[in-house]
Amino acid sequence: MNVWRRLSGRRRAVALAGASALVAGGLVTLPVTAAHAATQCDVAYTTNDWQGGFTANITIRNIGDPLNGWTLGFTFPDANQRVQQGWSARWSQSGRNVTAQNEAYNGNLATGGTASIGFNGSWSGSNPRPTSFTVNGVACNGGTTPTTPPPTTTPPTTPPPTTPPPTTPPPTTPPPGGPRVDNPYVNARGYVNPEWKAKAESVAGGNRISNTPTGVWLDRIAAIEGTDNSQSNGPMGLRDHLDEALRQNAQYIQVVIYNLPGRDCAALASNGELQAHELPRYKAQYIDPIAAIMGDTKYRNLRIITVIEIDSLPNLVTNTTNNPGGTAMCDTVKANGAYVEGVGYALAKLGAIPNVYNYIDAGHHGWLGWDSNFVPTAQILRDAARASGSTTANVHGFIVNTANYSALREPYARVTDSVNGQTVRQSKWIDWNQYNDELSFAQAFRQELVRQGFDSGIGMLIDTSRNGWGGANRPTGAGPTTSVDAYVDGGRVDRRIHKGNWCNQAGAGLGERPRAAPEPGIDAYVWIKPPGESDGSSREIPNNDGKGFDRMCDPTYTGNERNGNNRSGALPDAPISGAWFPAQLSELMRNAYPPLS
C-alpha cells in the first residue's frame, strides 16, 4: 500500500476573492459553423462573477468531423477584461483578443467529444460575456442548431451545469441488485478485512478496533489476484475480499483504486509500478480486470464503494514546475493526460457496474484550501469525470483527508477568529488558508463541485482513521491572545509541527469511528487508511514493490519548501509504505479522540 500526504507550500494569492464570495454570472451557448462542413461545434461559456474578478468555464463540444488539435478564439467586449490564470489549455491574450490552444492530452476531439477549459479573470466597470467564438479560425456565425439550446433566463445564483451528453447511454434496465441508493453507508454493515483484523489484534488493545471496516487497497496489478489460495497464505486478492464480504453478510466493501501511471508525481514513498507513458497498460491490465471481477453477478447485491486514485488530480494544479517545489514528473503526467484520462477511464468502466459507487479523492484542506487551488482543482476533477468516455453521472461523490492527519474540527482556532484586530488567517499555521479543518473544507468543496456541474446529490467522505489528535496534549481551549500565532498554536488540536507533514506523524490518534450521514453533505466518516499501516520508511529500504524513500518519512529530516523547512515529525523505525507498523497503531490508540474505552 502506498499512501502519503504533503502540502504544496504557501499558495500565492491571485486576483480571486474567496470561494465563498463567488456569485453566478451568465451562460452563453453558441453554435460554431466552419466555412467548410468539417468543423462544427457548440461552445458553452459560463462565469461566476464577483467585484473585480470572475471564473470562466468553457466547454467546447465537437459536432463535426473529428479534430486533431483545436484553438478557441474570442474577443472580450470590454478592454478592461483580462485572463489571469487558465487551465486545461494554453492561454494568451492580445488586447481584447483571447486564444486557448489545446494541451497535448485533450487535443483530439472525436465527433461528440468535449473539452472543458477555464480561467480566472479580472474586470473593471463591467464584465459582459463574449458574443462570438472561433474554432481553428472559423467564425462562430450561426448556421447550425445548438445541441443544447441556450437558456432563456439566467439563474440568480448558480449557472446550470454544462455537462455534455454521455458518450454511452446509461442502462435502461434496473440494476440486478436494485437502483443505487443515495448514501450507500446508511443502515449498512461494512466489510471487515480479516488480514487487517488479525494484525490489529496482534497489538495490545487492538481488539477494541479490529472489527472496524477499513479500505482494501489495490496498489499494483498483482494485488488484484493476490496469492491467497489453497497452496499459499499470502495476501488476499480482490475476488477473495468480495467473497469474504458475502460470507460476512456485509452490505458494503470499500476498495481503493490506486495505480495510475506516474503515480505520486510529487513524492517518492508511494511511487508505483507504472511509468508515466503506460496508460494503455493501466487500462488493460489494471482497470479492466478489476471491472471484470466487480461486474460478476454473484456480487450484484453488495455495494462496492471505490475510492479513485488517491492524491492524483490535485497534483496537476499544485505540483507542476510553475509552482514552488513542483516536479517535472507532474508536468509530464499533466501534459500526456495520464491522470485525467486514467481517472476518466476508471470512472467509465466501474461506473457502468450498477452496484459500484465511485468516490474520487479530492485532497484535503491543507493542500487545496487556498483560493488559487480551490476552484482550479474542482475544474480538473470535472475534466477527469468527463474524460475517456465518462460523464459526471459516474461520480457518486468525493473523499477528503484520505490517509492524512488533518483535524476533523478545530473548535478553538477558527479562521473567522481575530486577535487584537488581526485575522488568525495570517498565522503561520493557517497561512491565509480559507479553512482550518476538514469538515468545513469538505462541505464548502462539495458546493463548489456542484457549481462545476456535478450532481447536487453528491456526497462527501472524510477519512478519520488518524486525525483524532487526543491524549494528554489535546488543547481544551484557545491559546493566549498575545499574537495570532500564539492563539492558533495554543488552541489547535492538530499537533503536527507543520500542516505539510504527512508521514507517520508522532502524536497522532485515531479519529471519529466510521458512521453514516454525520453532517449535512457528508455521506460518512470512514477509515480508508487502515491504522497501523506505514506511510513510508524512515530510511531507505530496498524492496521489490517500487516503494521509494522520501525524506519526509525520516524523523531527522529538517524539511523542505513544501513544509516550510520544518522537521518532518515522523515516527522512527518505520517500514516501507503499506507494511505493518505496530508501534504506530499503539500510538494511534493511545491518542484516540474520542478516546477508546
CORKAMO-V482644 format. One record per residue. N is the residue number from 1. RES is the residue in three letters. PSI is psi in degrees with one decimal (999 if undefined). Layout:
N|RES|PSI / N|RES|PSI
This chain:
1|MET|134.6 / 2|ASN|119.5 / 3|VAL|146.7 / 4|TRP|163.5 / 5|ARG|152.9 / 6|ARG|156.6 / 7|LEU|146.9 / 8|SER|18.3 / 9|GLY|166.3 / 10|ARG|132.5 / 11|ARG|122.6 / 12|ARG|147.8 / 13|ALA|146.5 / 14|VAL|174.8 / 15|ALA|71.6 / 16|LEU|116.7 / 17|ALA|169.8 / 18|GLY|147.9 / 19|ALA|-29.6 / 20|SER|-14.7 / 21|ALA|-3.6 / 22|LEU|137.9 / 23|VAL|159.7 / 24|ALA|142.7 / 25|GLY|-140.1 / 26|GLY|175.5 / 27|LEU|134.1 / 28|VAL|132.0 / 29|THR|117.5 / 30|LEU|137.3 / 31|PRO|142.6 / 32|VAL|128.4 / 33|THR|129.9 / 34|ALA|161.3 / 35|ALA|-21.9 / 36|HIS|167.5 / 37|ALA|-11.8 / 38|ALA|-34.6 / 39|THR|114.8 / 40|GLN|142.5 / 41|CYS|164.4 / 42|ASP|142.5 / 43|VAL|122.1 / 44|ALA|126.8 / 45|TYR|114.6 / 46|THR|153.1 / 47|THR|147.6 / 48|ASN|116.7 / 49|ASP|147.4 / 50|TRP|175.3 / 51|GLN|112.8 / 52|GLY|-6.8 / 53|GLY|166.8 / 54|PHE|159.5 / 55|THR|127.1 / 56|ALA|134.0 / 57|ASN|126.9 / 58|ILE|131.2 / 59|THR|122.1 / 60|ILE|123.5 / 61|ARG|123.0 / 62|ASN|117.5 / 63|ILE|12.7 / 64|GLY|-150.3 / 65|ASP|157.5 / 66|PRO|141.8 / 67|LEU|134.4 / 68|ASN|80.0 / 69|GLY|139.7 / 70|TRP|152.0 / 71|THR|120.6 / 72|LEU|137.4 / 73|GLY|143.8 / 74|PHE|167.6 / 75|THR|127.0 / 76|PHE|136.1 / 77|PRO|-26.5 / 78|ASP|137.5 / 79|ALA|-15.4 / 80|ASN|4.6 / 81|GLN|130.2 / 82|ARG|140.3 / 83|VAL|129.5 / 84|GLN|-40.9 / 85|GLN|119.5 / 86|GLY|168.5 / 87|TRP|158.3 / 88|SER|14.2 / 89|ALA|165.4 / 90|ARG|110.9 / 91|TRP|144.6 / 92|SER|156.3 / 93|GLN|134.2 / 94|SER|110.8 / 95|GLY|-125.6 / 96|ARG|-8.7 / 97|ASN|129.0 / 98|VAL|137.1 / 99|THR|147.9 / 100|ALA|114.9 / 101|GLN|142.4 / 102|ASN|152.9 / 103|GLU|170.3 / 104|ALA|-31.8 / 105|TYR|-12.7 / 106|ASN|23.7 / 107|GLY|-25.2 / 108|ASN|117.8 / 109|LEU|108.9 / 110|ALA|166.7 / 111|THR|124.6 / 112|GLY|-8.1 / 113|GLY|159.3 / 114|THR|155.7 / 115|ALA|128.4 / 116|SER|121.7 / 117|ILE|173.8 / 118|GLY|174.5 / 119|PHE|158.2 / 120|ASN|135.4 / 121|GLY|172.9 / 122|SER|159.1 / 123|TRP|160.6 / 124|SER|145.8 / 125|GLY|-72.0 / 126|SER|165.7 / 127|ASN|63.4 / 128|PRO|153.8 / 129|ARG|146.9 / 130|PRO|146.8 / 131|THR|-5.3 / 132|SER|151.6 / 133|PHE|159.4 / 134|THR|150.6 / 135|VAL|120.0 / 136|ASN|38.8 / 137|GLY|-2.2 / 138|VAL|126.6 / 139|ALA|145.5 / 140|CYS|88.5 / 141|ASN|27.1 / 142|GLY|-173.8 / 143|GLY|-8.7 / 144|THR|162.3 / 145|THR|124.0 / 146|PRO|141.0 / 147|THR|-39.3 / 148|THR|113.0 / 149|PRO|145.9 / 150|PRO|146.0 / 151|PRO|151.1 / 152|THR|-18.5 / 153|THR|157.7 / 154|THR|123.4 / 155|PRO|150.0 / 156|PRO|-18.4 / 157|THR|-51.1 / 158|THR|125.9 / 159|PRO|150.0 / 160|PRO|148.2 / 161|PRO|151.1 / 162|THR|33.9 / 163|THR|126.0 / 164|PRO|160.9 / 165|PRO|146.4 / 166|PRO|144.3 / 167|THR|-42.2 / 168|THR|123.7 / 169|PRO|144.7 / 170|PRO|156.7 / 171|PRO|144.9 / 172|THR|-9.5 / 173|THR|150.0 / 174|PRO|148.1 / 175|PRO|152.9 / 176|PRO|-38.6 / 177|GLY|15.6 / 178|GLY|165.6 / 179|PRO|155.2 / 180|ARG|143.4 / 181|VAL|162.8 / 182|ASP|-43.0 / 183|ASN|108.6 / 184|PRO|-9.7 / 185|TYR|-20.1 / 186|VAL|128.4 / 187|ASN|35.1 / 188|ALA|143.8 / 189|ARG|128.5 / 190|GLY|158.0 / 191|TYR|132.2 / 192|VAL|117.5 / 193|ASN|113.9 / 194|PRO|-26.5 / 195|GLU|-46.0 / 196|TRP|-38.1 / 197|LYS|-45.0 / 198|ALA|-39.8 / 199|LYS|-43.7 / 200|ALA|-40.5 / 201|GLU|-9.5 / 202|SER|-10.7 / 203|VAL|136.0 / 204|ALA|125.7 / 205|GLY|-3.8 / 206|GLY|-19.2 / 207|ASN|-12.8 / 208|ARG|-21.6 / 209|ILE|-2.4 / 210|SER|-14.2 / 211|ASN|18.9 / 212|THR|132.9 / 213|PRO|133.0 / 214|THR|170.7 / 215|GLY|148.4 / 216|VAL|118.5 / 217|TRP|124.4 / 218|LEU|86.8 / 219|ASP|8.2 / 220|ARG|164.3 / 221|ILE|-40.6 / 222|ALA|-24.5 / 223|ALA|-19.6 / 224|ILE|-46.1 / 225|GLU|-35.8 / 226|GLY|-171.8 / 227|THR|17.9 / 228|ASP|104.8 / 229|ASN|-170.9 / 230|SER|-21.5 / 231|GLN|-2.8 / 232|SER|147.8 / 233|ASN|27.3 / 234|GLY|-173.1 / 235|PRO|143.3 / 236|MET|147.7 / 237|GLY|179.9 / 238|LEU|-47.2 / 239|ARG|-35.5 / 240|ASP|-44.7 / 241|HIS|-42.2 / 242|LEU|-41.1 / 243|ASP|-40.5 / 244|GLU|-34.9 / 245|ALA|-40.6 / 246|LEU|-40.4 / 247|ARG|-36.2 / 248|GLN|-6.8 / 249|ASN|31.4 / 250|ALA|150.9 / 251|GLN|-17.5 / 252|TYR|154.1 / 253|ILE|143.5 / 254|GLN|122.5 / 255|VAL|127.6 / 256|VAL|121.4 / 257|ILE|112.6 / 258|TYR|77.8 / 259|ASN|34.0 / 260|LEU|151.0 / 261|PRO|134.5 / 262|GLY|34.0 / 263|ARG|145.2 / 264|ASP|63.1 / 265|CYS|-11.9 / 266|ALA|6.9 / 267|ALA|-175.4 / 268|LEU|-29.8 / 269|ALA|-25.7 / 270|SER|25.3 / 271|ASN|147.2 / 272|GLY|-171.2 / 273|GLU|-21.7 / 274|LEU|133.1 / 275|GLN|163.6 / 276|ALA|-26.3 / 277|HIS|2.6 / 278|GLU|40.3 / 279|LEU|-42.8 / 280|PRO|-38.3 / 281|ARG|-40.1 / 282|TYR|-43.8 / 283|LYS|-50.9 / 284|ALA|-36.9 / 285|GLN|-11.3 / 286|TYR|-63.4 / 287|ILE|-45.8 / 288|ASP|-46.4 / 289|PRO|-36.8 / 290|ILE|-46.2 / 291|ALA|-37.8 / 292|ALA|-40.4 / 293|ILE|-47.9 / 294|MET|-28.6 / 295|GLY|-2.6 / 296|ASP|130.3 / 297|THR|-17.3 / 298|LYS|-20.2 / 299|TYR|12.4 / 300|ARG|-24.8 / 301|ASN|5.8 / 302|LEU|126.0 / 303|ARG|114.0 / 304|ILE|109.8 / 305|ILE|116.7 / 306|THR|136.4 / 307|VAL|115.6 / 308|ILE|112.8 / 309|GLU|85.0 / 310|ILE|133.1 / 311|ASP|30.6 / 312|SER|-65.7 / 313|LEU|-38.0 / 314|PRO|-26.4 / 315|ASN|-29.8 / 316|LEU|-17.9 / 317|VAL|-42.5 / 318|THR|-20.5 / 319|ASN|21.9 / 320|THR|169.1 / 321|THR|-7.1 / 322|ASN|5.2 / 323|ASN|154.3 / 324|PRO|128.0 / 325|GLY|9.2 / 326|GLY|165.3 / 327|THR|155.1 / 328|ALA|-31.9 / 329|MET|-39.2 / 330|CYS|-36.0 / 331|ASP|-42.9 / 332|THR|-49.2 / 333|VAL|-20.0 / 334|LYS|-43.4 / 335|ALA|-38.4 / 336|ASN|-1.2 / 337|GLY|12.8 / 338|ALA|-42.0 / 339|TYR|-50.3 / 340|VAL|-49.5 / 341|GLU|-35.6 / 342|GLY|-45.8 / 343|VAL|-42.3 / 344|GLY|-41.1 / 345|TYR|-43.6 / 346|ALA|-43.8 / 347|LEU|-43.3 / 348|ALA|-46.5 / 349|LYS|-46.3 / 350|LEU|-32.8 / 351|GLY|-18.3 / 352|ALA|-10.4 / 353|ILE|120.0 / 354|PRO|-27.0 / 355|ASN|15.2 / 356|VAL|136.9 / 357|TYR|110.9 / 358|ASN|126.4 / 359|TYR|120.2 / 360|ILE|139.2 / 361|ASP|137.0 / 362|ALA|38.1 / 363|GLY|-140.2 / 364|HIS|170.7 / 365|HIS|-33.6 / 366|GLY|1.5 / 367|TRP|-42.0 / 368|LEU|4.8 / 369|GLY|-10.2 / 370|TRP|151.3 / 371|ASP|-37.7 / 372|SER|-14.2 / 373|ASN|-27.9 / 374|PHE|-61.8 / 375|VAL|-45.5 / 376|PRO|-34.4 / 377|THR|-41.0 / 378|ALA|-36.4 / 379|GLN|-43.8 / 380|ILE|-40.2 / 381|LEU|-41.2 / 382|ARG|-42.5 / 383|ASP|-43.6 / 384|ALA|-36.3 / 385|ALA|-16.7 / 386|ARG|6.4 / 387|ALA|160.8 / 388|SER|36.5 / 389|GLY|2.7 / 390|SER|168.1 / 391|THR|168.0 / 392|THR|-17.2 / 393|ALA|-18.3 / 394|ASN|-0.5 / 395|VAL|115.7 / 396|HIS|-24.7 / 397|GLY|-163.7 / 398|PHE|159.1 / 399|ILE|139.8 / 400|VAL|158.6 / 401|ASN|21.3 / 402|THR|120.5 / 403|ALA|16.4 / 404|ASN|-178.8 / 405|TYR|6.2 / 406|SER|132.6 / 407|ALA|141.7 / 408|LEU|-46.2 / 409|ARG|144.3 / 410|GLU|90.4 / 411|PRO|-20.9 / 412|TYR|3.6 / 413|ALA|76.0 / 414|ARG|146.6 / 415|VAL|-16.4 / 416|THR|-5.6 / 417|ASP|154.5 / 418|SER|151.0 / 419|VAL|116.9 / 420|ASN|41.1 / 421|GLY|1.0 / 422|GLN|134.5 / 423|THR|141.1 / 424|VAL|-10.0 / 425|ARG|-20.5 / 426|GLN|5.7 / 427|SER|159.2 / 428|LYS|-34.8 / 429|TRP|-47.9 / 430|ILE|-39.4 / 431|ASP|44.2 / 432|TRP|10.2 / 433|ASN|150.5 / 434|GLN|-9.7 / 435|TYR|153.6 / 436|ASN|10.8 / 437|ASP|167.6 / 438|GLU|-33.6 / 439|LEU|-47.1 / 440|SER|-38.6 / 441|PHE|-47.1 / 442|ALA|-41.8 / 443|GLN|-39.9 / 444|ALA|-39.9 / 445|PHE|-34.1 / 446|ARG|-44.2 / 447|GLN|-39.8 / 448|GLU|-39.3 / 449|LEU|-38.4 / 450|VAL|-40.6 / 451|ARG|-28.8 / 452|GLN|1.5 / 453|GLY|-2.2 / 454|PHE|156.4 / 455|ASP|142.8 / 456|SER|-13.3 / 457|GLY|3.9 / 458|ILE|148.6 / 459|GLY|161.1 / 460|MET|145.8 / 461|LEU|147.3 / 462|ILE|123.9 / 463|ASP|114.0 / 464|THR|20.2 / 465|SER|-25.4 / 466|ARG|29.0 / 467|ASN|27.5 / 468|GLY|-40.6 / 469|TRP|53.3 / 470|GLY|-149.5 / 471|GLY|-172.7 / 472|ALA|-23.6 / 473|ASN|3.2 / 474|ARG|124.1 / 475|PRO|153.5 / 476|THR|4.5 / 477|GLY|178.2 / 478|ALA|157.6 / 479|GLY|176.5 / 480|PRO|152.6 / 481|THR|24.6 / 482|THR|-25.8 / 483|SER|165.6 / 484|VAL|-35.2 / 485|ASP|-43.1 / 486|ALA|-39.0 / 487|TYR|-47.8 / 488|VAL|-47.4 / 489|ASP|-31.7 / 490|GLY|-21.9 / 491|GLY|-12.5 / 492|ARG|136.9 / 493|VAL|-26.1 / 494|ASP|109.9 / 495|ARG|17.4 / 496|ARG|154.8 / 497|ILE|-38.9 / 498|HIS|146.1 / 499|LYS|-15.1 / 500|GLY|-3.9 / 501|ASN|131.4 / 502|TRP|-6.9 / 503|CYS|116.9 / 504|ASN|58.8 / 505|GLN|127.5 / 506|ALA|139.2 / 507|GLY|-5.2 / 508|ALA|160.2 / 509|GLY|161.5 / 510|LEU|143.3 / 511|GLY|-156.9 / 512|GLU|139.5 / 513|ARG|149.8 / 514|PRO|133.4 / 515|ARG|155.2 / 516|ALA|147.3 / 517|ALA|55.6 / 518|PRO|-25.9 / 519|GLU|159.7 / 520|PRO|132.4 / 521|GLY|-7.7 / 522|ILE|115.6 / 523|ASP|-37.9 / 524|ALA|153.4 / 525|TYR|134.3 / 526|VAL|160.1 / 527|TRP|82.5 / 528|ILE|-42.8 / 529|LYS|114.9 / 530|PRO|118.0 / 531|PRO|135.4 / 532|GLY|-1.6 / 533|GLU|128.4 / 534|SER|150.5 / 535|ASP|-23.3 / 536|GLY|162.5 / 537|SER|147.0 / 538|SER|-19.3 / 539|ARG|168.2 / 540|GLU|126.5 / 541|ILE|112.9 / 542|PRO|139.2 / 543|ASN|166.0 / 544|ASN|10.3 / 545|ASP|5.3 / 546|GLY|16.7 / 547|LYS|118.8 / 548|GLY|177.6 / 549|PHE|123.0 / 550|ASP|127.8 / 551|ARG|-19.1 / 552|MET|-10.7 / 553|CYS|-0.4 / 554|ASP|117.7 / 555|PRO|-15.2 / 556|THR|-4.7 / 557|TYR|135.5 / 558|THR|10.7 / 559|GLY|-179.9 / 560|ASN|-170.2 / 561|GLU|-32.8 / 562|ARG|-26.0 / 563|ASN|28.4 / 564|GLY|25.1 / 565|ASN|43.3 / 566|ASN|162.9 / 567|ARG|154.4 / 568|SER|-26.7 / 569|GLY|16.2 / 570|ALA|151.6 / 571|LEU|149.0 / 572|PRO|165.9 / 573|ASP|35.7 / 574|ALA|144.6 / 575|PRO|-177.1 / 576|ILE|162.3 / 577|SER|134.7 / 578|GLY|-16.1 / 579|ALA|157.3 / 580|TRP|133.4 / 581|PHE|80.8 / 582|PRO|-32.7 / 583|ALA|-34.1 / 584|GLN|-43.8 / 585|LEU|-40.2 / 586|SER|-43.6 / 587|GLU|-40.6 / 588|LEU|-40.5 / 589|MET|-39.5 / 590|ARG|-34.7 / 591|ASN|20.6 / 592|ALA|142.8 / 593|TYR|117.1 / 594|PRO|150.2 / 595|PRO|154.2 / 596|LEU|144.9 / 597|SER|999
